């Protein structure tokens, strides 16, 4: 899972779009690109076999997920907080 590509396809009344989480970008898609990326998103087509994914990766989009862990900045203080405020 850590190396999965994180993206979302959606459409408005006018155009289909791609949201790429890695670059925080919105891209207007052609209908054929939208259809192929929607198949990748739903798991019906592996990303490695998608020409649209390859094309966008060459442009710096749709890169594999690099986040392995998300931690709240204050979580390192939880133990100290509990020791100083919680009475047993």
Biopython code that builds the backbone (N, CA, C, O; Angstrom):
import numpy as np
from Bio.PDB.StructureBuilder import StructureBuilder

atoms = [
    (1, "UNK", "N", (0.797, -1.209, 0.000)),
    (1, "UNK", "CA", (0.000, 0.000, 0.000)),
    (1, "UNK", "C", (0.840, 1.273, 0.000)),
    (1, "UNK", "O", (0.420, 2.249, -0.623)),
    (2, "UNK", "N", (2.010, 1.330, 0.665)),
    (2, "UNK", "CA", (2.741, 2.585, 0.706)),
    (2, "UNK", "C", (3.182, 3.093, -0.661)),
    (2, "UNK", "O", (3.424, 4.291, -0.809)),
    (3, "UNK", "N", (3.296, 2.222, -1.672)),
    (3, "UNK", "CA", (3.739, 2.676, -2.980)),
    (3, "UNK", "C", (2.595, 2.880, -3.966)),
    (3, "UNK", "O", (2.835, 3.077, -5.157)),
    (4, "UNK", "N", (1.358, 2.835, -3.487)),
    (4, "UNK", "CA", (0.222, 3.061, -4.366)),
    (4, "UNK", "C", (0.194, 4.509, -4.839)),
    (4, "UNK", "O", (0.692, 5.407, -4.160)),
    (5, "UNK", "N", (-0.388, 4.720, -5.997)),
    (5, "UNK", "CA", (-0.576, 6.068, -6.521)),
    (5, "UNK", "C", (-1.874, 6.598, -5.933)),
    (5, "UNK", "O", (-2.904, 5.927, -6.006)),
    (6, "UNK", "N", (-1.839, 7.798, -5.350)),
    (6, "UNK", "CA", (-3.027, 8.364, -4.721)),
    (6, "UNK", "C", (-3.565, 9.481, -5.617)),
    (6, "UNK", "O", (-2.942, 10.531, -5.771)),
    (7, "UNK", "N", (-4.739, 9.227, -6.203)),
    (7, "UNK", "CA", (-5.371, 10.218, -7.067)),
    (7, "UNK", "C", (-6.877, 10.019, -7.050)),
    (7, "UNK", "O", (-7.380, 9.011, -6.554)),
    (8, "UNK", "N", (-7.585, 10.992, -7.597)),
    (8, "UNK", "CA", (-9.048, 10.932, -7.681)),
    (8, "UNK", "C", (-9.480, 11.504, -9.012)),
    (8, "UNK", "O", (-9.033, 12.583, -9.402)),
    (9, "UNK", "N", (-10.341, 10.797, -9.710)),
    (9, "UNK", "CA", (-10.947, 11.335, -10.925)),
    (9, "UNK", "C", (-12.373, 11.766, -10.605)),
    (9, "UNK", "O", (-13.060, 11.131, -9.805)),
    (10, "UNK", "N", (-12.803, 12.838, -11.231)),
    (10, "UNK", "CA", (-14.176, 13.300, -11.068)),
    (10, "UNK", "C", (-14.535, 14.164, -12.263)),
    (10, "UNK", "O", (-13.672, 14.574, -13.040)),
    (11, "UNK", "N", (-15.808, 14.427, -12.391)),
    (11, "UNK", "CA", (-16.244, 15.274, -13.505)),
    (11, "UNK", "C", (-17.222, 16.327, -13.033)),
    (11, "UNK", "O", (-17.968, 16.135, -12.074)),
    (12, "UNK", "N", (-17.196, 17.440, -13.733)),
    (12, "UNK", "CA", (-18.183, 18.498, -13.535)),
    (12, "UNK", "C", (-19.072, 18.487, -14.774)),
    (12, "UNK", "O", (-18.982, 17.584, -15.605)),
    (13, "UNK", "N", (-19.921, 19.486, -14.888)),
    (13, "UNK", "CA", (-20.787, 19.543, -16.071)),
    (13, "UNK", "C", (-19.992, 19.733, -17.355)),
    (13, "UNK", "O", (-20.419, 19.303, -18.426)),
    (14, "UNK", "N", (-18.836, 20.377, -17.246)),
    (14, "UNK", "CA", (-18.075, 20.683, -18.460)),
    (14, "UNK", "C", (-16.959, 19.692, -18.761)),
    (14, "UNK", "O", (-16.825, 19.239, -19.898)),
    (15, "UNK", "N", (-16.153, 19.349, -17.754)),
    (15, "UNK", "CA", (-14.946, 18.576, -18.018)),
    (15, "UNK", "C", (-14.715, 17.493, -16.964)),
    (15, "UNK", "O", (-15.172, 17.602, -15.826)),
    (16, "UNK", "N", (-13.989, 16.437, -17.375)),
    (16, "UNK", "CA", (-13.484, 15.490, -16.375)),
    (16, "UNK", "C", (-12.138, 15.996, -15.845)),
    (16, "UNK", "O", (-11.383, 16.655, -16.560)),
    (17, "UNK", "N", (-11.854, 15.676, -14.584)),
    (17, "UNK", "CA", (-10.633, 16.149, -13.938)),
    (17, "UNK", "C", (-9.903, 15.012, -13.250)),
    (17, "UNK", "O", (-10.473, 13.961, -12.956)),
    (18, "UNK", "N", (-8.631, 15.253, -13.005)),
    (18, "UNK", "CA", (-7.781, 14.386, -12.212)),
    (18, "UNK", "C", (-7.223, 15.228, -11.073)),
    (18, "UNK", "O", (-6.683, 16.309, -11.306)),
    (19, "UNK", "N", (-7.352, 14.738, -9.845)),
    (19, "UNK", "CA", (-6.667, 15.362, -8.713)),
    (19, "UNK", "C", (-5.519, 14.450, -8.328)),
    (19, "UNK", "O", (-5.720, 13.277, -8.012)),
    (20, "UNK", "N", (-4.309, 15.000, -8.359)),
    (20, "UNK", "CA", (-3.113, 14.262, -7.980)),
    (20, "UNK", "C", (-2.693, 14.708, -6.591)),
    (20, "UNK", "O", (-2.301, 15.860, -6.403)),
    (21, "UNK", "N", (-2.770, 13.815, -5.619)),
    (21, "UNK", "CA", (-2.462, 14.167, -4.236)),
    (21, "UNK", "C", (-0.994, 14.527, -4.047)),
    (21, "UNK", "O", (-0.676, 15.417, -3.258)),
    (22, "UNK", "N", (-0.101, 13.854, -4.752)),
    (22, "UNK", "CA", (1.330, 14.084, -4.566)),
    (22, "UNK", "C", (1.730, 15.519, -4.912)),
    (22, "UNK", "O", (2.539, 16.125, -4.209)),
    (23, "UNK", "N", (1.171, 16.058, -5.986)),
    (23, "UNK", "CA", (1.505, 17.426, -6.398)),
    (23, "UNK", "C", (0.420, 18.430, -6.026)),
    (23, "UNK", "O", (0.574, 19.627, -6.270)),
    (24, "UNK", "N", (-0.676, 17.954, -5.437)),
    (24, "UNK", "CA", (-1.814, 18.809, -5.085)),
    (24, "UNK", "C", (-2.295, 19.584, -6.308)),
    (24, "UNK", "O", (-2.509, 20.795, -6.246)),
    (25, "UNK", "N", (-2.462, 18.871, -7.418)),
    (25, "UNK", "CA", (-2.805, 19.490, -8.694)),
    (25, "UNK", "C", (-4.116, 18.962, -9.253)),
    (25, "UNK", "O", (-4.480, 17.803, -9.053)),
    (26, "UNK", "N", (-4.811, 19.840, -9.958)),
    (26, "UNK", "CA", (-5.986, 19.464, -10.742)),
    (26, "UNK", "C", (-5.619, 19.559, -12.211)),
    (26, "UNK", "O", (-4.998, 20.532, -12.640)),
    (27, "UNK", "N", (-6.004, 18.545, -12.985)),
    (27, "UNK", "CA", (-5.705, 18.502, -14.406)),
    (27, "UNK", "C", (-6.992, 18.213, -15.161)),
    (27, "UNK", "O", (-7.735, 17.297, -14.808)),
    (28, "UNK", "N", (-7.254, 18.993, -16.196)),
    (28, "UNK", "CA", (-8.397, 18.721, -17.071)),
    (28, "UNK", "C", (-8.020, 17.542, -17.966)),
    (28, "UNK", "O", (-6.938, 17.521, -18.553)),
    (29, "UNK", "N", (-8.912, 16.570, -18.065)),
    (29, "UNK", "CA", (-8.636, 15.349, -18.819)),
    (29, "UNK", "C", (-9.426, 15.285, -20.111)),
    (29, "UNK", "O", (-10.484, 15.899, -20.245)),
    (30, "UNK", "N", (-8.895, 14.536, -21.053)),
    (30, "UNK", "CA", (-9.658, 14.123, -22.227)),
    (30, "UNK", "C", (-10.569, 12.975, -21.775)),
    (30, "UNK", "O", (-10.292, 12.312, -20.776)),
    (31, "UNK", "N", (-11.641, 12.752, -22.510)),
    (31, "UNK", "CA", (-12.578, 11.681, -22.140)),
    (31, "UNK", "C", (-11.894, 10.317, -22.086)),
    (31, "UNK", "O", (-12.165, 9.522, -21.186)),
    (32, "UNK", "N", (-11.014, 10.042, -23.041)),
    (32, "UNK", "CA", (-10.332, 8.745, -23.061)),
    (32, "UNK", "C", (-9.404, 8.589, -21.854)),
    (32, "UNK", "O", (-9.309, 7.501, -21.285)),
    (33, "UNK", "N", (-8.725, 9.660, -21.462)),
    (33, "UNK", "CA", (-7.860, 9.625, -20.273)),
    (33, "UNK", "C", (-8.695, 9.396, -19.014)),
    (33, "UNK", "O", (-8.326, 8.612, -18.140)),
    (34, "UNK", "N", (-9.825, 10.097, -18.944)),
    (34, "UNK", "CA", (-10.717, 9.942, -17.792)),
    (34, "UNK", "C", (-11.207, 8.497, -17.669)),
    (34, "UNK", "O", (-11.208, 7.926, -16.578)),
    (35, "UNK", "N", (-11.619, 7.917, -18.784)),
    (35, "UNK", "CA", (-12.139, 6.545, -18.760)),
    (35, "UNK", "C", (-11.060, 5.561, -18.304)),
    (35, "UNK", "O", (-11.335, 4.657, -17.514)),
    (36, "UNK", "N", (-9.850, 5.735, -18.797)),
    (36, "UNK", "CA", (-8.769, 4.822, -18.428)),
    (36, "UNK", "C", (-8.366, 5.007, -16.966)),
    (36, "UNK", "O", (-8.172, 4.023, -16.252)),
    (37, "UNK", "N", (-8.237, 6.246, -16.516)),
    (37, "UNK", "CA", (-7.860, 6.495, -15.130)),
    (37, "UNK", "C", (-8.954, 6.054, -14.156)),
    (37, "UNK", "O", (-8.653, 5.627, -13.042)),
    (38, "UNK", "N", (-10.212, 6.155, -14.566)),
    (38, "UNK", "CA", (-11.306, 5.675, -13.727)),
    (38, "UNK", "C", (-11.216, 4.158, -13.549)),
    (38, "UNK", "O", (-11.542, 3.639, -12.481)),
    (39, "UNK", "N", (-10.777, 3.447, -14.587)),
    (39, "UNK", "CA", (-10.581, 1.997, -14.471)),
    (39, "UNK", "C", (-9.427, 1.678, -13.527)),
    (39, "UNK", "O", (-9.506, 0.733, -12.742)),
    (40, "UNK", "N", (-8.364, 2.461, -13.602)),
    (40, "UNK", "CA", (-7.235, 2.260, -12.686)),
    (40, "UNK", "C", (-7.685, 2.533, -11.252)),
    (40, "UNK", "O", (-7.370, 1.777, -10.333)),
    (41, "UNK", "N", (-8.420, 3.617, -11.081)),
    (41, "UNK", "CA", (-8.896, 4.008, -9.749)),
    (41, "UNK", "C", (-9.800, 2.934, -9.131)),
    (41, "UNK", "O", (-9.736, 2.686, -7.927)),
    (42, "UNK", "N", (-10.627, 2.309, -9.944)),
    (42, "UNK", "CA", (-11.543, 1.291, -9.434)),
    (42, "UNK", "C", (-10.883, -0.078, -9.285)),
    (42, "UNK", "O", (-11.496, -1.002, -8.752)),
    (43, "UNK", "N", (-9.646, -0.219, -9.748)),
    (43, "UNK", "CA", (-8.937, -1.485, -9.625)),
    (43, "UNK", "C", (-9.146, -2.437, -10.775)),
    (43, "UNK", "O", (-8.653, -3.564, -10.739)),
    (44, "UNK", "N", (-9.866, -2.011, -11.797)),
    (44, "UNK", "CA", (-10.126, -2.883, -12.942)),
    (44, "UNK", "C", (-8.937, -2.968, -13.890)),
    (44, "UNK", "O", (-8.822, -3.923, -14.658)),
    (45, "UNK", "N", (-8.050, -1.972, -13.840)),
    (45, "UNK", "CA", (-6.864, -1.928, -14.695)),
    (45, "UNK", "C", (-5.655, -1.613, -13.818)),
    (45, "UNK", "O", (-5.659, -0.604, -13.113)),
    (46, "UNK", "N", (-4.622, -2.452, -13.847)),
    (46, "UNK", "CA", (-3.428, -2.150, -13.058)),
    (46, "UNK", "C", (-2.742, -0.884, -13.568)),
    (46, "UNK", "O", (-2.676, -0.658, -14.776)),
    (47, "UNK", "N", (-2.237, -0.067, -12.665)),
    (47, "UNK", "CA", (-1.588, 1.189, -13.043)),
    (47, "UNK", "C", (-0.402, 0.946, -13.972)),
    (47, "UNK", "O", (-0.111, 1.764, -14.844)),
    (48, "UNK", "N", (0.283, -0.184, -13.781)),
    (48, "UNK", "CA", (1.452, -0.494, -14.605)),
    (48, "UNK", "C", (1.084, -0.721, -16.070)),
    (48, "UNK", "O", (1.939, -0.588, -16.946)),
    (49, "UNK", "N", (-0.165, -1.060, -16.344)),
    (49, "UNK", "CA", (-0.611, -1.336, -17.712)),
    (49, "UNK", "C", (-1.308, -0.142, -18.357)),
    (49, "UNK", "O", (-1.764, -0.238, -19.496)),
    (50, "UNK", "N", (-1.396, 0.972, -17.650)),
    (50, "UNK", "CA", (-2.142, 2.122, -18.136)),
    (50, "UNK", "C", (-1.233, 3.104, -18.876)),
    (50, "UNK", "O", (-0.251, 3.598, -18.321)),
    (51, "UNK", "N", (-1.573, 3.376, -20.128)),
    (51, "UNK", "CA", (-0.827, 4.370, -20.901)),
    (51, "UNK", "C", (-1.026, 5.773, -20.342)),
    (51, "UNK", "O", (-0.111, 6.595, -20.387)),
    (52, "UNK", "N", (-2.208, 6.049, -19.819)),
    (52, "UNK", "CA", (-2.492, 7.371, -19.251)),
    (52, "UNK", "C", (-1.630, 7.605, -18.007)),
    (52, "UNK", "O", (-1.088, 8.696, -17.830)),
    (53, "UNK", "N", (-1.501, 6.607, -17.158)),
    (53, "UNK", "CA", (-0.659, 6.737, -15.966)),
    (53, "UNK", "C", (0.785, 6.983, -16.382)),
    (53, "UNK", "O", (1.448, 7.856, -15.823)),
    (54, "UNK", "N", (1.275, 6.230, -17.350)),
    (54, "UNK", "CA", (2.651, 6.409, -17.827)),
    (54, "UNK", "C", (2.855, 7.822, -18.353)),
    (54, "UNK", "O", (3.870, 8.454, -18.058)),
    (55, "UNK", "N", (1.899, 8.322, -19.131)),
    (55, "UNK", "CA", (2.013, 9.658, -19.702)),
    (55, "UNK", "C", (2.078, 10.722, -18.609)),
    (55, "UNK", "O", (2.916, 11.622, -18.661)),
    (56, "UNK", "N", (1.189, 10.617, -17.617)),
    (56, "UNK", "CA", (1.176, 11.611, -16.545)),
    (56, "UNK", "C", (2.408, 11.480, -15.651)),
    (56, "UNK", "O", (2.888, 12.484, -15.125)),
    (57, "UNK", "N", (2.926, 10.274, -15.470)),
    (57, "UNK", "CA", (4.146, 10.111, -14.693)),
    (57, "UNK", "C", (5.336, 10.769, -15.383)),
    (57, "UNK", "O", (6.223, 11.300, -14.715)),
    (58, "UNK", "N", (5.362, 10.738, -16.704)),
    (58, "UNK", "CA", (6.424, 11.425, -17.446)),
    (58, "UNK", "C", (6.349, 12.939, -17.249)),
    (58, "UNK", "O", (7.349, 13.640, -17.403)),
    (59, "UNK", "N", (5.167, 13.434, -16.911)),
    (59, "UNK", "CA", (4.967, 14.862, -16.663)),
    (59, "UNK", "C", (5.131, 15.217, -15.178)),
    (59, "UNK", "O", (4.930, 16.367, -14.789)),
    (60, "UNK", "N", (5.491, 14.236, -14.359)),
    (60, "UNK", "CA", (5.708, 14.481, -12.944)),
    (60, "UNK", "C", (4.482, 14.291, -12.063)),
    (60, "UNK", "O", (4.521, 14.604, -10.873)),
    (61, "UNK", "N", (3.404, 13.787, -12.629)),
    (61, "UNK", "CA", (2.181, 13.519, -11.870)),
    (61, "UNK", "C", (2.058, 12.028, -11.591)),
    (61, "UNK", "O", (2.795, 11.217, -12.152)),
    (62, "UNK", "N", (1.128, 11.678, -10.728)),
    (62, "UNK", "CA", (0.805, 10.278, -10.430)),
    (62, "UNK", "C", (2.029, 9.467, -10.022)),
    (62, "UNK", "O", (2.207, 8.331, -10.462)),
    (63, "UNK", "N", (2.863, 10.055, -9.184)),
    (63, "UNK", "CA", (4.015, 9.321, -8.682)),
    (63, "UNK", "C", (3.584, 8.469, -7.491)),
    (63, "UNK", "O", (2.599, 8.792, -6.827)),
    (64, "UNK", "N", (4.300, 7.399, -7.216)),
    (64, "UNK", "CA", (3.930, 6.537, -6.083)),
    (64, "UNK", "C", (3.938, 7.291, -4.760)),
    (64, "UNK", "O", (4.694, 8.245, -4.577)),
    (65, "UNK", "N", (3.103, 6.855, -3.860)),
    (65, "UNK", "CA", (2.973, 7.456, -2.539)),
    (65, "UNK", "C", (4.286, 7.334, -1.776)),
    (65, "UNK", "O", (4.864, 6.249, -1.703)),
    (66, "UNK", "N", (4.761, 8.443, -1.205)),
    (66, "UNK", "CA", (6.014, 8.413, -0.450)),
    (66, "UNK", "C", (5.775, 8.530, 1.052)),
    (66, "UNK", "O", (6.720, 8.430, 1.835)),
    (67, "UNK", "N", (4.545, 8.738, 1.460)),
    (67, "UNK", "CA", (4.235, 8.865, 2.882)),
    (67, "UNK", "C", (4.117, 7.476, 3.482)),
    (67, "UNK", "O", (3.310, 6.666, 3.026)),
    (68, "UNK", "N", (4.920, 7.197, 4.507)),
    (68, "UNK", "CA", (4.848, 5.886, 5.148)),
    (68, "UNK", "C", (4.148, 5.960, 6.496)),
    (68, "UNK", "O", (3.606, 4.961, 6.969)),
    (69, "UNK", "N", (4.153, 7.145, 7.122)),
    (69, "UNK", "CA", (3.524, 7.286, 8.427)),
    (69, "UNK", "C", (3.156, 8.750, 8.639)),
    (69, "UNK", "O", (3.904, 9.648, 8.252)),
    (70, "UNK", "N", (2.013, 8.983, 9.249)),
    (70, "UNK", "CA", (1.590, 10.326, 9.618)),
    (70, "UNK", "C", (1.428, 10.339, 11.128)),
    (70, "UNK", "O", (0.717, 9.510, 11.696)),
    (71, "UNK", "N", (2.091, 11.286, 11.769)),
    (71, "UNK", "CA", (2.038, 11.369, 13.223)),
    (71, "UNK", "C", (1.746, 12.805, 13.626)),
    (71, "UNK", "O", (2.341, 13.738, 13.087)),
    (72, "UNK", "N", (0.846, 12.981, 14.557)),
    (72, "UNK", "CA", (0.537, 14.312, 15.084)),
    (72, "UNK", "C", (1.753, 14.848, 15.816)),
    (72, "UNK", "O", (2.410, 14.107, 16.547)),
    (73, "UNK", "N", (2.060, 16.115, 15.633)),
    (73, "UNK", "CA", (3.224, 16.720, 16.253)),
    (73, "UNK", "C", (3.213, 16.685, 17.765)),
    (73, "UNK", "O", (4.278, 16.670, 18.382)),
    (74, "UNK", "N", (2.049, 16.670, 18.379)),
    (74, "UNK", "CA", (1.958, 16.658, 19.829)),
    (74, "UNK", "C", (1.968, 15.278, 20.452)),
    (74, "UNK", "O", (1.951, 15.155, 21.677)),
    (75, "UNK", "N", (1.994, 14.239, 19.634)),
    (75, "UNK", "CA", (1.913, 12.889, 20.190)),
    (75, "UNK", "C", (3.132, 12.527, 21.040)),
    (75, "UNK", "O", (3.042, 11.638, 21.887)),
    (76, "UNK", "N", (4.255, 13.188, 20.835)),
    (76, "UNK", "CA", (5.442, 12.895, 21.643)),
    (76, "UNK", "C", (5.269, 13.382, 23.084)),
    (76, "UNK", "O", (5.993, 12.946, 23.979)),
    (77, "UNK", "N", (4.312, 14.283, 23.307)),
    (77, "UNK", "CA", (4.089, 14.828, 24.638)),
    (77, "UNK", "C", (2.981, 14.117, 25.416)),
    (77, "UNK", "O", (2.734, 14.461, 26.572)),
    (78, "UNK", "N", (2.319, 13.149, 24.821)),
    (78, "UNK", "CA", (1.178, 12.496, 25.459)),
    (78, "UNK", "C", (1.581, 11.811, 26.763)),
    (78, "UNK", "O", (0.903, 11.966, 27.778)),
    (79, "UNK", "N", (2.673, 11.059, 26.744)),
    (79, "UNK", "CA", (3.087, 10.345, 27.945)),
    (79, "UNK", "C", (3.392, 11.324, 29.082)),
    (79, "UNK", "O", (2.978, 11.098, 30.219)),
    (80, "UNK", "N", (4.106, 12.402, 28.785)),
    (80, "UNK", "CA", (4.412, 13.404, 29.803)),
    (80, "UNK", "C", (3.135, 14.076, 30.311)),
    (80, "UNK", "O", (3.002, 14.322, 31.510)),
    (81, "UNK", "N", (2.216, 14.368, 29.428)),
    (81, "UNK", "CA", (0.955, 14.982, 29.798)),
    (81, "UNK", "C", (0.166, 14.089, 30.754)),
    (81, "UNK", "O", (-0.370, 14.563, 31.756)),
    (82, "UNK", "N", (0.100, 12.824, 30.445)),
    (82, "UNK", "CA", (-0.631, 11.870, 31.274)),
    (82, "UNK", "C", (0.037, 11.781, 32.657)),
    (82, "UNK", "O", (-0.652, 11.773, 33.677)),
    (83, "UNK", "N", (1.352, 11.715, 32.689)),
    (83, "UNK", "CA", (2.063, 11.596, 33.962)),
    (83, "UNK", "C", (1.873, 12.816, 34.851)),
    (83, "UNK", "O", (1.819, 12.680, 36.073)),
    (84, "UNK", "N", (1.773, 13.988, 34.272)),
    (84, "UNK", "CA", (1.688, 15.220, 35.085)),
    (84, "UNK", "C", (0.264, 15.659, 35.382)),
    (84, "UNK", "O", (0.062, 16.455, 36.299)),
    (85, "UNK", "N", (-0.715, 15.185, 34.662)),
    (85, "UNK", "CA", (-2.082, 15.672, 34.868)),
    (85, "UNK", "C", (-3.065, 14.622, 35.377)),
    (85, "UNK", "O", (-4.050, 14.963, 36.032)),
    (86, "UNK", "N", (-2.811, 13.381, 35.088)),
    (86, "UNK", "CA", (-3.744, 12.339, 35.497)),
    (86, "UNK", "C", (-3.318, 11.825, 36.874)),
    (86, "UNK", "O", (-2.190, 11.375, 37.077)),
    (87, "UNK", "N", (-4.250, 11.910, 37.793)),
    (87, "UNK", "CA", (-3.955, 11.434, 39.153)),
    (87, "UNK", "C", (-4.551, 10.045, 39.335)),
    (87, "UNK", "O", (-5.699, 9.794, 38.969)),
    (88, "UNK", "N", (-3.770, 9.167, 39.894)),
    (88, "UNK", "CA", (-4.268, 7.805, 40.108)),
    (88, "UNK", "C", (-4.474, 7.526, 41.576)),
    (88, "UNK", "O", (-4.891, 6.428, 41.943)),
]
sb = StructureBuilder()
sb.init_structure("model")
sb.init_model(0)
sb.init_chain("A")
sb.init_seg("    ")
for serial, (resi, resn, name, xyz) in enumerate(atoms, 1):
    if name == "N":
        sb.init_residue(resn, " ", resi, " ")
    sb.init_atom(name, np.array(xyz, "f"), 0.0, 1.0, " ", f" {name:<3s}", serial, name[0])
structure = sb.get_structure()
